[in-house]
Amino acid sequence: MKTAGIILLIVGLVMTLYTGFSYITKDKVADVGPIEITKEKEHSTNWSPYLGVGLIIIGGVLFVAGNKKP
């Protein structure tokens, strides 16, 4: 549980600092013999910083619960 808590803390921190990313795909528009026409399309993925804060809280709870000895 302690390891999962640390991982969630790190992922939550990264998701809070970087609230999304974008990437480009190439789509084939036409292919006529040796000539090929492609189109670049940009996609973006975004999430709320509250999701990152939630993961930080859950990770902190798991980390503290993993340190307790029965």
PDB file as gemmi writes it, atoms N, CA and C in Angstrom:
CRYST1    1.000    1.000    1.000  90.00  90.00  90.00 P 1                      
ATOM      1  N   MET A   1       0.823  -1.190   0.000  1.00  0.00           N  
ATOM      2  CA  MET A   1       0.000   0.000   0.000  1.00  0.00           C  
ATOM      3  C   MET A   1       0.870   1.257   0.000  1.00  0.00           C  
ATOM      4  N   LYS A   2       2.015   1.166   0.647  1.00  0.00           N  
ATOM      5  CA  LYS A   2       2.899   2.322   0.716  1.00  0.00           C  
ATOM      6  C   LYS A   2       3.406   2.700  -0.676  1.00  0.00           C  
ATOM      7  N   THR A   3       3.758   1.692  -1.484  1.00  0.00           N  
ATOM      8  CA  THR A   3       4.257   1.948  -2.843  1.00  0.00           C  
ATOM      9  C   THR A   3       3.156   2.552  -3.718  1.00  0.00           C  
ATOM     10  N   ALA A   4       1.951   2.039  -3.612  1.00  0.00           N  
ATOM     11  CA  ALA A   4       0.833   2.581  -4.386  1.00  0.00           C  
ATOM     12  C   ALA A   4       0.568   4.030  -3.987  1.00  0.00           C  
ATOM     13  N   GLY A   5       0.706   4.340  -2.714  1.00  0.00           N  
ATOM     14  CA  GLY A   5       0.516   5.707  -2.246  1.00  0.00           C  
ATOM     15  C   GLY A   5       1.547   6.655  -2.829  1.00  0.00           C  
ATOM     16  N   ILE A   6       2.800   6.223  -2.884  1.00  0.00           N  
ATOM     17  CA  ILE A   6       3.859   7.055  -3.461  1.00  0.00           C  
ATOM     18  C   ILE A   6       3.609   7.283  -4.946  1.00  0.00           C  
ATOM     19  N   ILE A   7       3.215   6.227  -5.653  1.00  0.00           N  
ATOM     20  CA  ILE A   7       2.951   6.355  -7.094  1.00  0.00           C  
ATOM     21  C   ILE A   7       1.797   7.324  -7.331  1.00  0.00           C  
ATOM     22  N   LEU A   8       0.720   7.213  -6.553  1.00  0.00           N  
ATOM     23  CA  LEU A   8      -0.417   8.125  -6.714  1.00  0.00           C  
ATOM     24  C   LEU A   8      -0.044   9.562  -6.365  1.00  0.00           C  
ATOM     25  N   LEU A   9       0.820   9.742  -5.375  1.00  0.00           N  
ATOM     26  CA  LEU A   9       1.286  11.088  -5.039  1.00  0.00           C  
ATOM     27  C   LEU A   9       2.038  11.714  -6.210  1.00  0.00           C  
ATOM     28  N   ILE A  10       2.927  10.953  -6.823  1.00  0.00           N  
ATOM     29  CA  ILE A  10       3.719  11.466  -7.942  1.00  0.00           C  
ATOM     30  C   ILE A  10       2.829  11.748  -9.149  1.00  0.00           C  
ATOM     31  N   VAL A  11       1.936  10.807  -9.482  1.00  0.00           N  
ATOM     32  CA  VAL A  11       1.038  11.000 -10.621  1.00  0.00           C  
ATOM     33  C   VAL A  11       0.120  12.200 -10.372  1.00  0.00           C  
ATOM     34  N   GLY A  12      -0.381  12.344  -9.164  1.00  0.00           N  
ATOM     35  CA  GLY A  12      -1.240  13.476  -8.827  1.00  0.00           C  
ATOM     36  C   GLY A  12      -0.509  14.801  -8.946  1.00  0.00           C  
ATOM     37  N   LEU A  13       0.752  14.845  -8.526  1.00  0.00           N  
ATOM     38  CA  LEU A  13       1.536  16.065  -8.642  1.00  0.00           C  
ATOM     39  C   LEU A  13       1.764  16.441 -10.099  1.00  0.00           C  
ATOM     40  N   VAL A  14       2.096  15.445 -10.918  1.00  0.00           N  
ATOM     41  CA  VAL A  14       2.306  15.708 -12.346  1.00  0.00           C  
ATOM     42  C   VAL A  14       1.009  16.169 -13.004  1.00  0.00           C  
ATOM     43  N   MET A  15      -0.109  15.532 -12.663  1.00  0.00           N  
ATOM     44  CA  MET A  15      -1.396  15.902 -13.267  1.00  0.00           C  
ATOM     45  C   MET A  15      -1.858  17.280 -12.808  1.00  0.00           C  
ATOM     46  N   THR A  16      -1.432  17.715 -11.626  1.00  0.00           N  
ATOM     47  CA  THR A  16      -1.783  19.047 -11.159  1.00  0.00           C  
ATOM     48  C   THR A  16      -0.952  20.104 -11.887  1.00  0.00           C  
ATOM     49  N   LEU A  17       0.318  19.808 -12.128  1.00  0.00           N  
ATOM     50  CA  LEU A  17       1.193  20.768 -12.798  1.00  0.00           C  
ATOM     51  C   LEU A  17       0.934  20.840 -14.295  1.00  0.00           C  
ATOM     52  N   TYR A  18       0.720  19.700 -14.928  1.00  0.00           N  
ATOM     53  CA  TYR A  18       0.461  19.642 -16.367  1.00  0.00           C  
ATOM     54  C   TYR A  18      -0.976  19.173 -16.570  1.00  0.00           C  
ATOM     55  N   THR A  19      -1.834  20.095 -16.971  1.00  0.00           N  
ATOM     56  CA  THR A  19      -3.264  19.774 -17.044  1.00  0.00           C  
ATOM     57  C   THR A  19      -3.700  19.251 -18.402  1.00  0.00           C  
ATOM     58  N   GLY A  20      -2.768  18.752 -19.184  1.00  0.00           N  
ATOM     59  CA  GLY A  20      -3.133  18.170 -20.465  1.00  0.00           C  
ATOM     60  C   GLY A  20      -1.943  18.085 -21.397  1.00  0.00           C  
ATOM     61  N   PHE A  21      -2.178  17.502 -22.543  1.00  0.00           N  
ATOM     62  CA  PHE A  21      -1.144  17.392 -23.566  1.00  0.00           C  
ATOM     63  C   PHE A  21      -1.816  17.336 -24.923  1.00  0.00           C  
ATOM     64  N   SER A  22      -1.034  17.571 -25.960  1.00  0.00           N  
ATOM     65  CA  SER A  22      -1.569  17.497 -27.310  1.00  0.00           C  
ATOM     66  C   SER A  22      -0.652  16.634 -28.170  1.00  0.00           C  
ATOM     67  N   TYR A  23      -1.228  16.052 -29.195  1.00  0.00           N  
ATOM     68  CA  TYR A  23      -0.465  15.210 -30.108  1.00  0.00           C  
ATOM     69  C   TYR A  23      -1.013  15.381 -31.519  1.00  0.00           C  
ATOM     70  N   ILE A  24      -0.197  15.028 -32.489  1.00  0.00           N  
ATOM     71  CA  ILE A  24      -0.550  15.213 -33.896  1.00  0.00           C  
ATOM     72  C   ILE A  24      -0.608  13.854 -34.583  1.00  0.00           C  
ATOM     73  N   THR A  25      -1.670  13.657 -35.368  1.00  0.00           N  
ATOM     74  CA  THR A  25      -1.784  12.458 -36.186  1.00  0.00           C  
ATOM     75  C   THR A  25      -1.811  12.859 -37.652  1.00  0.00           C  
ATOM     76  N   LYS A  26      -1.386  11.945 -38.492  1.00  0.00           N  
ATOM     77  CA  LYS A  26      -1.414  12.188 -39.934  1.00  0.00           C  
ATOM     78  C   LYS A  26      -2.469  11.287 -40.561  1.00  0.00           C  
ATOM     79  N   ASP A  27      -3.393  11.896 -41.290  1.00  0.00           N  
ATOM     80  CA  ASP A  27      -4.446  11.168 -41.987  1.00  0.00           C  
ATOM     81  C   ASP A  27      -4.181  11.221 -43.485  1.00  0.00           C  
ATOM     82  N   LYS A  28      -4.335  10.095 -44.140  1.00  0.00           N  
ATOM     83  CA  LYS A  28      -4.165  10.048 -45.587  1.00  0.00           C  
ATOM     84  C   LYS A  28      -5.423  10.592 -46.257  1.00  0.00           C  
ATOM     85  N   VAL A  29      -5.256  11.636 -47.067  1.00  0.00           N  
ATOM     86  CA  VAL A  29      -6.380  12.255 -47.757  1.00  0.00           C  
ATOM     87  C   VAL A  29      -6.562  11.624 -49.132  1.00  0.00           C  
ATOM     88  N   ALA A  30      -5.454  11.487 -49.873  1.00  0.00           N  
ATOM     89  CA  ALA A  30      -5.538  10.917 -51.211  1.00  0.00           C  
ATOM     90  C   ALA A  30      -4.249  10.164 -51.516  1.00  0.00           C  
ATOM     91  N   ASP A  31      -4.386   9.103 -52.298  1.00  0.00           N  
ATOM     92  CA  ASP A  31      -3.231   8.312 -52.714  1.00  0.00           C  
ATOM     93  C   ASP A  31      -3.416   7.984 -54.191  1.00  0.00           C  
ATOM     94  N   VAL A  32      -2.753   8.765 -55.043  1.00  0.00           N  
ATOM     95  CA  VAL A  32      -2.879   8.603 -56.488  1.00  0.00           C  
ATOM     96  C   VAL A  32      -1.504   8.220 -57.026  1.00  0.00           C  
ATOM     97  N   GLY A  33      -1.325   6.940 -57.281  1.00  0.00           N  
ATOM     98  CA  GLY A  33      -0.041   6.470 -57.808  1.00  0.00           C  
ATOM     99  C   GLY A  33       1.095   6.807 -56.858  1.00  0.00           C  
ATOM    100  N   PRO A  34       2.144   7.464 -57.362  1.00  0.00           N  
ATOM    101  CA  PRO A  34       3.283   7.782 -56.504  1.00  0.00           C  
ATOM    102  C   PRO A  34       3.046   9.020 -55.625  1.00  0.00           C  
ATOM    103  N   ILE A  35       1.939   9.703 -55.799  1.00  0.00           N  
ATOM    104  CA  ILE A  35       1.650  10.912 -55.030  1.00  0.00           C  
ATOM    105  C   ILE A  35       0.711  10.560 -53.882  1.00  0.00           C  
ATOM    106  N   GLU A  36       1.115  10.972 -52.692  1.00  0.00           N  
ATOM    107  CA  GLU A  36       0.297  10.728 -51.505  1.00  0.00           C  
ATOM    108  C   GLU A  36       0.086  12.058 -50.787  1.00  0.00           C  
ATOM    109  N   ILE A  37      -1.148  12.375 -50.480  1.00  0.00           N  
ATOM    110  CA  ILE A  37      -1.480  13.625 -49.789  1.00  0.00           C  
ATOM    111  C   ILE A  37      -1.954  13.273 -48.381  1.00  0.00           C  
ATOM    112  N   THR A  38      -1.300  13.881 -47.388  1.00  0.00           N  
ATOM    113  CA  THR A  38      -1.685  13.648 -45.995  1.00  0.00           C  
ATOM    114  C   THR A  38      -2.058  14.971 -45.336  1.00  0.00           C  
ATOM    115  N   LYS A  39      -2.820  14.846 -44.265  1.00  0.00           N  
ATOM    116  CA  LYS A  39      -3.254  16.011 -43.513  1.00  0.00           C  
ATOM    117  C   LYS A  39      -2.900  15.775 -42.050  1.00  0.00           C  
ATOM    118  N   GLU A  40      -2.246  16.763 -41.431  1.00  0.00           N  
ATOM    119  CA  GLU A  40      -1.923  16.668 -40.013  1.00  0.00           C  
ATOM    120  C   GLU A  40      -3.082  17.218 -39.192  1.00  0.00           C  
ATOM    121  N   LYS A  41      -3.470  16.474 -38.173  1.00  0.00           N  
ATOM    122  CA  LYS A  41      -4.578  16.882 -37.320  1.00  0.00           C  
ATOM    123  C   LYS A  41      -4.093  16.885 -35.875  1.00  0.00           C  
ATOM    124  N   GLU A  42      -4.324  17.985 -35.181  1.00  0.00           N  
ATOM    125  CA  GLU A  42      -3.883  18.098 -33.794  1.00  0.00           C  
ATOM    126  C   GLU A  42      -5.020  17.733 -32.850  1.00  0.00           C  
ATOM    127  N   HIS A  43      -4.707  16.890 -31.892  1.00  0.00           N  
ATOM    128  CA  HIS A  43      -5.663  16.468 -30.871  1.00  0.00           C  
ATOM    129  C   HIS A  43      -5.133  16.934 -29.521  1.00  0.00           C  
ATOM    130  N   SER A  44      -6.032  17.285 -28.629  1.00  0.00           N  
ATOM    131  CA  SER A  44      -5.595  17.667 -27.287  1.00  0.00           C  
ATOM    132  C   SER A  44      -6.419  16.908 -26.255  1.00  0.00           C  
ATOM    133  N   THR A  45      -5.744  16.558 -25.176  1.00  0.00           N  
ATOM    134  CA  THR A  45      -6.369  15.869 -24.063  1.00  0.00           C  
ATOM    135  C   THR A  45      -6.146  16.726 -22.820  1.00  0.00           C  
ATOM    136  N   ASN A  46      -7.214  17.094 -22.157  1.00  0.00           N  
ATOM    137  CA  ASN A  46      -7.128  17.951 -20.975  1.00  0.00           C  
ATOM    138  C   ASN A  46      -7.899  17.335 -19.823  1.00  0.00           C  
ATOM    139  N   TRP A  47      -7.460  17.629 -18.614  1.00  0.00           N  
ATOM    140  CA  TRP A  47      -8.169  17.193 -17.418  1.00  0.00           C  
ATOM    141  C   TRP A  47      -8.110  18.319 -16.394  1.00  0.00           C  
ATOM    142  N   SER A  48      -8.971  18.243 -15.439  1.00  0.00           N  
ATOM    143  CA  SER A  48      -9.063  19.264 -14.404  1.00  0.00           C  
ATOM    144  C   SER A  48      -7.930  19.086 -13.394  1.00  0.00           C  
ATOM    145  N   PRO A  49      -7.367  20.176 -12.884  1.00  0.00           N  
ATOM    146  CA  PRO A  49      -6.342  20.046 -11.847  1.00  0.00           C  
ATOM    147  C   PRO A  49      -6.901  19.444 -10.558  1.00  0.00           C  
ATOM    148  N   TYR A  50      -8.225  19.497 -10.393  1.00  0.00           N  
ATOM    149  CA  TYR A  50      -8.838  18.886  -9.211  1.00  0.00           C  
ATOM    150  C   TYR A  50      -8.626  17.370  -9.200  1.00  0.00           C  
ATOM    151  N   LEU A  51      -8.531  16.768 -10.371  1.00  0.00           N  
ATOM    152  CA  LEU A  51      -8.256  15.337 -10.444  1.00  0.00           C  
ATOM    153  C   LEU A  51      -6.883  15.036  -9.854  1.00  0.00           C  
ATOM    154  N   GLY A  52      -5.896  15.865 -10.177  1.00  0.00           N  
ATOM    155  CA  GLY A  52      -4.555  15.703  -9.618  1.00  0.00           C  
ATOM    156  C   GLY A  52      -4.542  15.883  -8.114  1.00  0.00           C  
ATOM    157  N   VAL A  53      -5.276  16.879  -7.619  1.00  0.00           N  
ATOM    158  CA  VAL A  53      -5.348  17.105  -6.173  1.00  0.00           C  
ATOM    159  C   VAL A  53      -6.009  15.918  -5.487  1.00  0.00           C  
ATOM    160  N   GLY A  54      -7.042  15.369  -6.104  1.00  0.00           N  
ATOM    161  CA  GLY A  54      -7.693  14.183  -5.549  1.00  0.00           C  
ATOM    162  C   GLY A  54      -6.751  12.998  -5.468  1.00  0.00           C  
ATOM    163  N   LEU A  55      -5.938  12.801  -6.504  1.00  0.00           N  
ATOM    164  CA  LEU A  55      -4.972  11.707  -6.480  1.00  0.00           C  
ATOM    165  C   LEU A  55      -3.908  11.930  -5.410  1.00  0.00           C  
ATOM    166  N   ILE A  56      -3.503  13.182  -5.196  1.00  0.00           N  
ATOM    167  CA  ILE A  56      -2.537  13.481  -4.136  1.00  0.00           C  
ATOM    168  C   ILE A  56      -3.124  13.121  -2.771  1.00  0.00           C  
ATOM    169  N   ILE A  57      -4.388  13.454  -2.549  1.00  0.00           N  
ATOM    170  CA  ILE A  57      -5.032  13.142  -1.266  1.00  0.00           C  
ATOM    171  C   ILE A  57      -5.148  11.639  -1.073  1.00  0.00           C  
ATOM    172  N   ILE A  58      -5.598  10.927  -2.098  1.00  0.00           N  
ATOM    173  CA  ILE A  58      -5.739   9.468  -1.997  1.00  0.00           C  
ATOM    174  C   ILE A  58      -4.374   8.821  -1.791  1.00  0.00           C  
ATOM    175  N   GLY A  59      -3.360   9.294  -2.519  1.00  0.00           N  
ATOM    176  CA  GLY A  59      -2.015   8.762  -2.348  1.00  0.00           C  
ATOM    177  C   GLY A  59      -1.472   9.009  -0.951  1.00  0.00           C  
ATOM    178  N   GLY A  60      -1.756  10.187  -0.400  1.00  0.00           N  
ATOM    179  CA  GLY A  60      -1.319  10.481   0.967  1.00  0.00           C  
ATOM    180  C   GLY A  60      -1.983   9.580   1.988  1.00  0.00           C  
ATOM    181  N   VAL A  61      -3.270   9.325   1.802  1.00  0.00           N  
ATOM    182  CA  VAL A  61      -3.991   8.428   2.718  1.00  0.00           C  
ATOM    183  C   VAL A  61      -3.422   7.009   2.630  1.00  0.00           C  
ATOM    184  N   LEU A  62      -3.164   6.526   1.418  1.00  0.00           N  
ATOM    185  CA  LEU A  62      -2.589   5.181   1.271  1.00  0.00           C  
ATOM    186  C   LEU A  62      -1.184   5.103   1.855  1.00  0.00           C  
ATOM    187  N   PHE A  63      -0.408   6.163   1.681  1.00  0.00           N  
ATOM    188  CA  PHE A  63       0.954   6.178   2.222  1.00  0.00           C  
ATOM    189  C   PHE A  63       0.935   6.123   3.742  1.00  0.00           C  
ATOM    190  N   VAL A  64       0.071   6.927   4.359  1.00  0.00           N  
ATOM    191  CA  VAL A  64      -0.008   6.937   5.824  1.00  0.00           C  
ATOM    192  C   VAL A  64      -0.570   5.614   6.330  1.00  0.00           C  
ATOM    193  N   ALA A  65      -1.569   5.052   5.658  1.00  0.00           N  
ATOM    194  CA  ALA A  65      -2.152   3.776   6.074  1.00  0.00           C  
ATOM    195  C   ALA A  65      -1.152   2.639   5.907  1.00  0.00           C  
ATOM    196  N   GLY A  66      -0.260   2.747   4.926  1.00  0.00           N  
ATOM    197  CA  GLY A  66       0.751   1.710   4.719  1.00  0.00           C  
ATOM    198  C   GLY A  66       1.848   1.737   5.759  1.00  0.00           C  
ATOM    199  N   ASN A  67       2.038   2.885   6.412  1.00  0.00           N  
ATOM    200  CA  ASN A  67       3.092   3.006   7.439  1.00  0.00           C  
ATOM    201  C   ASN A  67       2.637   2.513   8.795  1.00  0.00           C  
ATOM    202  N   LYS A  68       1.344   2.418   9.038  1.00  0.00           N  
ATOM    203  CA  LYS A  68       0.850   1.990  10.345  1.00  0.00           C  
ATOM    204  C   LYS A  68       1.085   0.501  10.546  1.00  0.00           C  
ATOM    205  N   LYS A  69       1.558   0.157  11.693  1.00  0.00           N  
ATOM    206  CA  LYS A  69       1.794  -1.256  12.026  1.00  0.00           C  
ATOM    207  C   LYS A  69       0.626  -1.757  12.876  1.00  0.00           C  
ATOM    208  N   PRO A  70       0.136  -2.953  12.596  1.00  0.00           N  
ATOM    209  CA  PRO A  70      -1.019  -3.477  13.363  1.00  0.00           C  
ATOM    210  C   PRO A  70      -0.671  -3.835  14.774  1.00  0.00           C  
TER     211      PRO A  70                                                      
END                                                                             
